[in-house]
Amino acid sequence: MSAPQRKVKGSDLFVAALENEGVDRIFGVPGEENLDLVESLRTSKIELVLTRHEQAAAFMAATHGRLTGKPGVCLSTLGPGALNLSTGAAYANLGAMPMILITGQKPIMSSRQARFQIVDVVATMKPLTKLSRQIVSASSIPTVVRDAFRVAMEERPGPVHLELPEDIAGDEVEAVAVIPVHPIEIPVAHRAALDRAAEMILAAKRPLVMMGAATSRPRSTHGIASFVRRTGIPFFTTQMGKGTVPGGTNLYMGTAALSERDYVHDAIDAADLIIAIGHDPIEKPPFIMGPSGPKVIHVSYTSASVELVYFPDAEVVGDVGPSLELLADRLEGKLPQAAALLPLREGILNHIADRATETRWPPTPQRIVHVIRQVMPENGIVALDNGMYKIWFARNYRTRVANTLLLDNALATMGAGLPSAMMAAMLYPDRRVLAVAGDGGFMMNSQEMETAVRLKLNLVVLVLEDNAYGMIRWKQAVDHFADYGMTFGNPDFALYAKAYGAKGHRIESIDRFGPTLDAAFREGGVHLVSIPIDYSENVRVLVDELRAREGEGVN
């Protein structure tokens, strides 16, 4: 008679499946429905990183996916905890960041607590994720987890939600083997599509390349840089496409921080063909297509979604890097008109750099960006929250390495800057990492300063003070509404940081700004630096100046 099979808990199977996927950290706030899973994690190789809010855990997991291409994992209990993950799920979904969300639930076979805290989280998460499902059998866990990671990583990447009920996690079943992970390659573009695109590019008199959000995928950057170098066609980027080709190259024309009428649109409007690499319509449009505008070739992992402002004339769909190498093979040495738009470059970049070294106090956004660029090395990472300053960083901050300016131009949620920077600091402890947040966005997840200190991170947090929700206040002024309902008070941020065990600094003159940042990085640990900001430049540069160019407003 054969010996009986060894029994294992569902939670042990779950953790073994996560280890099989290479997971080394889970971020979150557990509840009683997760206690079996927490116990299984205790004896595993996976670190449980306790955060102070589930939203921050989701932002950290999403940023892990953004920077590595492999899903980050976050954890919450049922009901209120699970709902706190929803903003992070949307952040990853719109931003194409692979992530796994694990939520608990009351027992599904029987419950002694009736409907207490029960929300249909699976249904709630469906529109926010690529896949949302409840695990109903412990024996199915290895299969479900392997499928979840596969779906999260497939193009277009994004979040997957798994609900693990309390009784399924605690159920003892016969041991089930994990499912081996196997590589899945993305096919290159079809030969006919490459030939068609090459024919259009060869016929163009004023070609221009655009780098969109999908060019920031870790797998993409080599082939993209090679394409630009081999063809010699100048390029501009969207906000989320910054850094995919070295920003110091003499072919960089600028970044589209607005949808039209900005200085980079001098080149866009003059182009007769735009090669849109990795464009994702989740970003605010970098340019508005119209019947009299340039032709557009869409190059990406997935086919284009036709929008009112984006309807390409041709598509090259496949693994972007290798596909661009094949396209460059058809073009290299055959484009005498490649640099036709390059004479516009100097004027565009000079306008963008205007007033970047002014010494007024409080400092302008241009000056703040200028100083930060001097303090940060090429591989240093700046993680932005969402606010008025994001437009200035998009326009003015030159990037030379992919994913060194982490901004969100998709969901564009406040509160993500600090957790995103924390994740970057965990992944790259030897690189300078700076979180930049307005006073409004910072206070939405400022409690994670304690998490950063507890984790002994090397991280500098810059808080820009204008005592208002500045972006909406600017929109209010541009639309000629009264200045109402957007201002608030702030704590003493230096003391606030010290209360968490971090170092706090308040900048009171512009000449101390750069040296204070540099000294904080050199010392290590968690530092908060607060500085006031003068947003009067918003109206001068982003409204009056652009209206003077075109005789009408901006989008």
C-alpha positions in Angstrom: 0.0 0.0 0.0 1.5 3.4 -1.0 2.3 6.0 1.6 -0.3 8.8 1.9 0.5 12.0 0.0 2.0 14.9 2.1 -0.6 17.6 2.9 0.2 21.3 2.4 -1.8 24.4 3.1 -3.2 26.5 0.3 -1.1 29.5 1.6 2.0 27.4 1.4 1.2 26.5 -2.2 0.6 30.2 -3.0 3.9 31.3 -1.5 5.8 28.5 -3.3 4.2 29.7 -6.6 5.3 33.3 -5.9 8.8 32.1 -5.2 8.7 30.2 -8.5 8.0 33.5 -10.2 11.1 35.1 -8.6 9.1 37.3 -6.2 11.4 38.6 -3.4 9.1 41.3 -1.8 5.4 41.8 -1.2 4.2 45.2 -0.2 1.1 45.7 1.8 -1.1 45.9 4.9 -2.4 42.4 5.9 -5.6 41.7 7.8 -7.0 38.7 9.6 -8.1 37.1 6.3 -4.4 37.0 5.3 -3.0 35.4 8.4 -2.3 32.0 6.9 -0.6 33.7 4.0 1.5 35.9 6.4 2.6 32.8 8.3 3.6 31.1 5.0 5.6 34.2 4.1 7.3 34.2 7.5 9.2 31.0 6.7 9.8 31.8 3.0 12.5 33.7 1.1 10.0 36.5 0.4 10.2 39.7 2.4 6.9 41.2 3.6 7.3 45.0 3.4 4.7 46.6 5.6 3.4 49.9 4.4 1.2 52.5 6.2 -1.5 52.5 3.5 -2.5 50.0 0.9 -2.4 52.7 -1.8 1.3 53.2 -1.3 1.9 49.4 -1.5 0.2 49.3 -4.8 2.2 52.3 -6.1 5.4 50.5 -5.0 4.4 47.2 -6.7 3.5 49.0 -9.9 6.8 50.9 -10.0 8.6 47.6 -9.5 6.9 46.4 -12.6 7.7 49.6 -14.5 11.4 49.5 -13.7 12.0 45.7 -14.0 9.4 44.5 -16.5 8.5 41.8 -13.9 5.3 42.1 -11.8 5.5 43.7 -8.4 3.2 42.2 -5.8 1.0 43.9 -3.2 -1.3 42.6 -0.5 -4.3 43.7 1.4 -7.2 42.3 3.4 -10.8 42.3 2.2 -13.2 45.2 1.9 -11.7 48.6 2.9 -8.1 47.4 2.5 -8.8 45.9 -1.0 -10.6 49.1 -2.1 -7.6 51.1 -1.0 -5.6 49.2 -3.7 -8.0 50.4 -6.5 -6.1 53.6 -7.3 -2.9 51.7 -7.6 -4.6 49.2 -9.9 -5.8 52.0 -12.2 -2.3 53.5 -12.0 -0.7 50.3 -13.2 -3.5 49.6 -15.8 -3.2 52.9 -17.5 0.5 53.1 -17.2 1.1 49.5 -18.5 2.9 48.3 -15.4 2.9 44.6 -14.6 1.6 44.0 -11.1 -0.2 41.3 -9.0 -2.7 42.4 -6.4 -3.6 39.8 -3.7 -6.6 40.5 -1.5 -8.2 38.4 1.2 -11.8 37.4 1.7 -14.0 35.8 4.3 -14.4 32.0 4.0 -16.5 31.1 1.0 -17.7 27.7 2.2 -19.3 29.1 5.3 -19.1 32.3 7.2 -20.0 33.1 10.8 -19.8 36.9 10.2 -22.5 37.2 7.6 -21.8 40.1 5.2 -19.5 42.0 7.6 -16.9 44.0 5.5 -17.7 42.0 2.4 -17.5 43.8 -0.9 -17.4 42.2 -4.3 -13.8 43.0 -4.9 -13.4 40.7 -7.9 -16.1 42.6 -9.7 -14.8 46.0 -8.5 -11.3 45.2 -9.9 -12.4 43.9 -13.3 -12.5 47.2 -15.1 -9.2 48.3 -13.4 -7.2 45.2 -14.3 -6.4 42.8 -17.1 -7.8 39.9 -15.1 -9.6 39.6 -11.7 -10.5 36.2 -10.2 -11.3 34.5 -7.0 -9.3 31.3 -6.1 -11.9 28.7 -5.2 -9.6 25.6 -4.8 -6.3 25.3 -3.0 -5.2 22.7 -5.6 -5.6 25.2 -8.4 -3.3 27.8 -6.8 0.0 27.0 -8.8 -1.9 27.1 -12.1 -3.8 30.3 -11.2 -0.6 32.1 -10.0 1.4 31.1 -13.1 -1.4 32.4 -15.4 -1.7 35.6 -13.4 2.0 36.4 -14.0 1.8 35.5 -17.6 -1.2 37.8 -18.2 0.4 40.6 -16.2 3.6 40.5 -18.4 2.0 40.0 -21.8 1.7 43.1 -24.0 0.1 45.3 -23.1 1.4 44.8 -19.5 -0.8 45.6 -16.5 -2.2 44.5 -13.2 -3.9 41.2 -12.3 -6.0 40.7 -9.2 -6.3 37.5 -7.2 -8.6 37.1 -4.3 -7.5 34.4 -1.8 -10.3 33.5 0.6 -9.4 32.7 4.2 -10.6 29.1 4.1 -8.9 28.3 0.7 -5.6 29.7 2.2 -6.0 27.5 5.2 -7.2 24.4 3.4 -4.8 21.4 3.5 -4.6 19.5 0.2 -2.2 17.1 -1.4 1.0 18.7 -2.6 0.8 20.2 -6.1 3.9 21.0 -8.1 4.5 24.6 -9.3 4.2 25.3 -13.0 7.6 25.9 -14.6 8.1 29.4 -16.0 9.0 29.5 -19.7 10.1 32.4 -21.9 7.6 33.9 -24.3 9.0 35.9 -27.2 7.1 38.6 -29.0 7.1 38.1 -32.8 8.7 40.8 -34.9 6.7 42.9 -37.3 5.5 41.4 -40.7 7.8 41.9 -43.6 5.0 43.7 -45.6 4.5 46.2 -42.8 8.2 46.9 -42.6 8.4 47.4 -46.4 5.4 49.7 -46.4 6.8 51.8 -43.5 10.2 52.0 -45.2 8.7 53.2 -48.4 6.8 56.0 -46.6 10.0 57.1 -44.7 12.1 57.1 -47.9 9.5 59.3 -49.5 9.3 61.8 -46.6 11.0 65.2 -47.0 10.8 66.2 -43.3 10.6 63.0 -41.1 10.3 63.1 -37.3 10.4 60.4 -34.7 8.3 60.4 -31.6 9.1 58.3 -28.5 5.9 57.3 -26.6 5.2 55.6 -23.3 5.8 52.0 -24.5 9.4 52.9 -25.5 10.3 52.9 -21.7 9.8 49.1 -21.4 13.1 47.7 -20.2 13.2 45.3 -23.2 12.9 48.2 -25.7 15.6 50.7 -25.3 18.6 49.3 -27.2 16.8 48.8 -30.5 15.1 52.2 -30.3 18.4 54.1 -29.8 20.0 52.1 -32.6 17.2 53.1 -35.0 17.7 56.8 -34.3 21.5 56.5 -34.6 21.3 54.5 -37.9 18.7 56.7 -39.6 19.7 60.1 -38.3 16.1 61.2 -38.0 15.5 63.8 -35.2 13.1 62.9 -32.4 10.9 64.2 -29.7 9.4 62.4 -26.8 6.1 62.2 -24.9 6.3 62.8 -21.2 6.5 59.0 -20.4 8.9 58.4 -23.3 11.7 60.5 -21.9 15.1 58.9 -21.7 14.6 56.1 -24.2 17.2 57.7 -26.4 20.0 59.6 -24.7 18.8 63.2 -24.1 22.2 64.5 -24.8 22.1 63.4 -28.4 22.2 66.2 -31.0 19.0 64.7 -32.6 16.7 65.5 -29.5 14.1 68.1 -30.4 12.3 68.4 -27.0 9.4 66.9 -25.1 5.7 67.4 -25.7 4.5 68.6 -22.3 1.4 70.2 -23.9 -0.8 68.9 -26.7 -0.2 71.8 -29.1 1.4 75.3 -29.6 4.4 74.7 -27.5 7.9 75.3 -29.0 8.4 71.6 -29.8 5.3 71.8 -32.0 7.3 74.0 -34.4 9.0 70.8 -35.5 5.8 68.6 -35.2 3.8 71.1 -37.4 6.6 71.2 -40.0 7.0 67.5 -40.3 5.4 65.6 -43.2 5.8 62.2 -41.5 5.9 61.2 -37.8 7.1 57.8 -36.9 5.3 57.3 -33.6 7.2 54.6 -31.7 5.4 53.2 -28.6 2.6 55.8 -28.5 -0.1 54.9 -26.0 -3.3 57.0 -26.1 -3.5 56.8 -22.3 -1.1 59.8 -22.4 -2.4 63.3 -23.0 -1.9 63.7 -26.7 1.5 64.9 -27.6 0.1 66.3 -30.8 -3.3 66.6 -32.4 -3.8 64.8 -35.7 -5.9 66.4 -38.4 -6.6 66.0 -42.1 -3.9 68.5 -43.1 -1.2 67.3 -40.7 1.7 64.9 -41.2 1.2 61.3 -42.1 1.8 58.9 -39.1 3.4 55.5 -38.8 2.5 53.6 -35.6 5.3 51.4 -34.4 4.5 49.4 -31.2 3.9 46.1 -29.6 0.2 46.3 -30.2 -1.9 47.8 -32.9 -3.2 51.4 -32.6 -6.5 52.2 -31.1 -8.1 54.8 -33.4 -8.9 58.0 -31.5 -10.3 61.4 -32.6 -6.7 62.8 -32.3 -4.7 59.7 -33.4 -5.5 57.6 -36.5 -2.2 56.4 -38.1 -1.7 55.8 -41.8 0.4 52.7 -41.4 1.3 50.3 -38.6 4.4 48.2 -37.7 3.2 45.9 -34.9 5.6 43.5 -33.1 8.5 43.4 -30.7 9.6 47.1 -31.0 13.4 46.8 -30.6 14.0 44.0 -33.1 11.4 45.3 -35.5 13.1 48.7 -35.6 16.4 47.1 -36.3 14.9 45.4 -39.4 13.3 48.8 -40.4 16.7 50.5 -40.0 18.3 47.8 -42.3 15.9 49.1 -45.0 16.8 52.8 -44.4 20.4 53.2 -43.3 22.3 55.3 -45.7 19.3 56.1 -47.9 17.8 59.2 -46.1 19.4 62.4 -47.4 16.5 64.4 -46.0 16.6 62.7 -42.5 17.9 65.9 -40.8 15.7 68.4 -42.6 14.0 69.5 -39.3 17.2 69.7 -37.3 17.8 73.5 -37.9 14.7 74.1 -35.7 16.4 72.4 -32.7 18.5 75.2 -31.3 15.6 77.6 -31.2 13.3 75.1 -29.5 15.7 74.2 -26.8 16.8 77.8 -26.2 13.3 78.9 -25.6 12.7 76.0 -23.2 15.9 76.9 -21.2 14.9 80.5 -20.9 15.3 82.0 -17.4 16.5 78.7 -16.0 19.3 80.4 -14.0 17.4 83.4 -12.6 18.1 84.1 -9.0 14.7 85.4 -7.9 13.1 84.2 -4.6 11.0 82.2 -4.3 12.5 80.3 -7.3 10.8 79.6 -10.6 10.1 76.0 -11.7 12.7 76.4 -14.4 15.4 77.2 -11.8 14.4 74.3 -9.6 14.6 71.9 -12.5 17.9 73.3 -13.6 19.5 72.9 -10.1 18.2 69.3 -9.8 19.6 68.4 -13.2 23.0 69.6 -11.9 22.8 67.6 -8.7 21.5 64.3 -10.3 24.0 62.1 -12.1 23.0 60.6 -15.5 21.7 57.4 -13.8 20.0 59.3 -10.9 16.3 58.7 -10.7 13.7 61.5 -10.2 10.2 60.3 -9.3 7.5 62.9 -9.7 4.2 63.2 -7.9 1.5 65.0 -9.9 1.2 68.7 -10.0 2.0 71.9 -12.0 5.7 71.2 -11.7 5.3 68.0 -13.8 4.9 70.1 -17.0 8.1 71.9 -16.2 10.1 68.7 -15.6 8.7 67.2 -18.8 9.8 70.3 -20.8 13.1 71.2 -19.1 14.6 68.1 -17.5 17.0 66.4 -19.9 17.2 62.6 -19.5 20.1 60.5 -20.7 19.1 57.1 -19.4 15.7 55.3 -19.7 13.4 55.4 -16.6 15.4 58.1 -14.8 12.4 60.5 -14.8 9.4 58.6 -13.4 6.3 60.6 -14.1 2.7 59.5 -14.6 1.0 61.0 -17.6 -1.7 58.3 -17.7 -3.8 58.2 -14.6 -1.8 61.2 -13.3 -2.8 60.6 -9.7 -1.5 62.5 -6.8 0.2 60.6 -4.0 2.3 58.3 -6.1 5.6 60.2 -6.1 7.0 59.2 -2.7 6.1 55.4 -2.9 7.5 55.3 -6.5 10.7 56.8 -5.3 10.9 54.4 -2.4 10.6 51.5 -4.8 13.4 52.9 -7.0 15.6 53.4 -3.9 15.0 49.7 -2.9 15.9 48.4 -6.4 18.9 50.7 -6.9 20.4 51.5 -3.5 23.6 52.8 -5.0 22.0 55.4 -7.3 20.7 58.8 -6.2 16.9 58.8 -6.0 14.9 62.0 -5.5 11.1 62.2 -4.9 9.6 65.5 -6.0 6.1 66.3 -4.8 3.9 69.4 -4.3 2.7 70.1 -0.8 -0.7 68.7 -1.8 0.4 65.4 -3.3 3.1 64.8 -0.6 0.5 64.9 2.2 -1.6 62.3 0.5 0.9 59.6 1.3 3.4 61.3 3.6 2.9 58.6 6.3 5.2 56.5 4.1 8.1 58.5 5.4 8.0 56.1 8.4 8.3 53.2 6.0 11.2 54.7 4.2 13.0 55.3 7.5 12.2 51.8 8.8 13.6 50.3 5.5 16.8 52.4 5.9 16.5 53.7 2.4 18.8 56.3 0.9 16.2 58.8 -0.4 15.8 62.5 -0.7 12.2 63.9 -0.8 11.7 67.4 -2.2 8.5 69.2 -1.3 7.5 72.2 -3.3 5.4 74.6 -1.3 2.8 76.9 -2.7 0.1 76.2 -0.1 -2.4 75.3 -2.8 -3.6 72.6 -5.2 -1.5 74.6 -7.8 -2.4 72.8 -11.0 -6.2 73.3 -10.5 -5.6 76.8 -9.2 -3.7 77.6 -12.5 -6.5 76.1 -14.6 -9.0 78.2 -12.6 -7.1 81.3 -13.5 -6.6 80.4 -17.1 -10.4 79.8 -17.5 -11.1 83.2 -15.8 -12.7 81.8 -12.7 -12.3 83.5 -9.3 -9.4 82.3 -7.1 -11.4 80.2 -4.7 -11.3 76.9 -2.8 -7.7 75.7 -3.7 -5.5 76.9 -0.8 -4.5 75.3 2.5 -2.0 75.4 5.3 1.0 73.2 5.8 3.0 71.8 8.7 6.6 72.7 9.2 8.0 70.1 6.8 11.4 70.0 8.4 10.0 69.2 11.8 7.5 66.8 10.2 10.4 64.8 8.7 12.2 64.7 12.0 9.1 63.3 13.7 9.5 60.2 11.5 13.2 59.9 12.2 14.3 61.5 8.9 16.4 64.6 8.4 14.5 67.8 7.6 15.8 70.9 5.8 14.1 74.1 4.8 15.6 76.1 1.9 15.5 79.9 2.5 17.8 81.1 -0.3 18.3 79.7 -3.8 22.1 79.5 -3.4 21.6 76.9 -0.6 19.3 74.7 -2.7 21.8 72.7 -4.7 24.4 72.3 -1.9 21.7 71.1 0.5 20.4 68.4 -2.0 24.0 67.3 -2.7 24.9 67.1 1.0 21.7 65.1 1.7 22.6 62.5 -0.9 26.2 62.3 0.3 25.1 61.7 3.9 22.6 59.0 3.0 19.5 58.0 4.8 16.1 59.7 4.4 16.0 63.5 4.0 13.1 65.9 3.3 13.9 69.2 1.7 11.2 71.8 1.5 11.4 74.9 -0.8 8.8 77.5 -1.8 8.0 77.8 -5.5 6.9 80.8 -7.6 4.3 79.6 -10.1 3.7 83.0 -11.7 5.8 81.6 -14.6 2.9 79.3 -15.4 0.9 82.2 -16.8 3.8 84.0 -18.5 5.2 80.9 -20.3 2.4 78.5 -20.6 -0.4 81.0 -21.4 0.7 84.5 -22.4 3.8 83.4 -24.3 2.0 80.7 -26.2 -1.0 82.8 -26.9 1.3 85.4 -28.4 2.7 82.7 -30.8 -0.6 81.6 -32.1 -3.2 84.2 -31.0 -5.2 81.7 -28.9 -5.0 79.6 -25.8 -3.3 76.3 -24.9 -4.8 72.9 -24.1 
